[in-house]
Amino acid sequence: MDSILPLITNPAAWAALITLIVMEVVLGVDNLVFISLLSNKLPPEDRTRARRVGIGLALILRLALLSTLAFLAHLTIPVFALPWQGPIGETGHPAFELNFTWRDLILIAGGLFLIWKATTEIHRSVDPVPSDDLLDKRAHVTMNFTSAIIQILLLDLVFSVDSILTAVGMTEHLPIMVTAVIIAVAVMMLAADPLANFIHRNPSLVMLALGFLLMIGATLIADGFGAHVPKGYIYAAMAFSGFVEGLNMATRKARKPDASGH
């Protein structure tokens, strides 16, 4: 309590809290899009429950990571390195080394999973008729509640690591980080059903959201290999694509004949 009271009266702490809340909400968009797409594949009676369980797991993972700051420090320690040779004709010594941390490996694994998941869903949407192809068979397996929760949990882990490491880099005060995470996850909980229902009512948004997941997956892999893509570029591209699709939806609605047939 003694460590919290000075923060309450510190304007800098409030500024850090507001900034971190905004950052956590923005970072949660990726997680929310994936949960919305996956929950919409379930029977209607299971969708809301799956979203709540998925977002609840995200909160538990984030708070668990925050409670083990020493463990987080180990996530950024290099685990192994791959030597990168220079051009032919130079010495046999490596030009440089690619160092991989546990965070990098988690991001790469999560990126590969996102790309695989988005690719199979795009394939199913473009070619909805099952065939003898192995990819078709896997894509057309009926989603059940347990399978959806497992997949949501895997991506929750990836996004939680990225989110919490961002929070740790922005402030050293644990109460601020915990408060920001709880508020951000509460916002996700409130937005989950409206977003998922909106995507469900507008099928064209499904393909757009799958494209977002492909882009996010590629970004996670690049980040894992040390090529850091500024998040602002990613979210600006997503916002622009969403704006264009909004114009398309408005155009289709304007062209649709009304009840009188005009």
Stockholm file with secondary structure:
# STOCKHOLM 1.0

chainA/1-262         MDSILPLITNPAAWAALITLIVMEVVLGVDNLVFISLLSNKLPPEDRTRARRVGIGLALILRLALLSTLAFLAHLTIPVFALPWQGPIGETGHPAFELNFTWRDLILIAGGLFLIWKATTEIHRSVDPVPSDDLLDKRAHVTMNFTSAIIQILLLDLVFSVDSILTAVGMTEHLPIMVTAVIIAVAVMMLAADPLANFIHRNPSLVMLALGFLLMIGATLIADGFGAHVPKGYIYAAMAFSGFVEGLNMATRKARKPDASGH
#=GR chainA/1-262 SS CTTTHHHHTCHHHHHHHHHHHHHHHHHHHHHHHHHHHHHTTSCHHHHHHHHHHHHHHHHHHHHHHHTCHHHHHHHTSEEEEEEEECCTTSCSSEEEEEEEEHHHHHHHHHHHHHHHHHHHHHHHHHCCSCCSCHHHHHHTSCCCHHHHHHHHHHHHHHHHHHHHHHHHHHCSCHHHHHHHHHHHHHHHHHHHHHHHHHHHHCTHHHHHHHHHHHHHHHHHHHHHTTCCCCHHHHHHHHHHHHHHHHHHHHHHHHHSCCTTCC
#=GC SS_cons         CTTTHHHHTCHHHHHHHHHHHHHHHHHHHHHHHHHHHHHTTSCHHHHHHHHHHHHHHHHHHHHHHHTCHHHHHHHTSEEEEEEEECCTTSCSSEEEEEEEEHHHHHHHHHHHHHHHHHHHHHHHHHCCSCCSCHHHHHHTSCCCHHHHHHHHHHHHHHHHHHHHHHHHHHCSCHHHHHHHHHHHHHHHHHHHHHHHHHHHHCTHHHHHHHHHHHHHHHHHHHHHTTCCCCHHHHHHHHHHHHHHHHHHHHHHHHHSCCTTCC
//
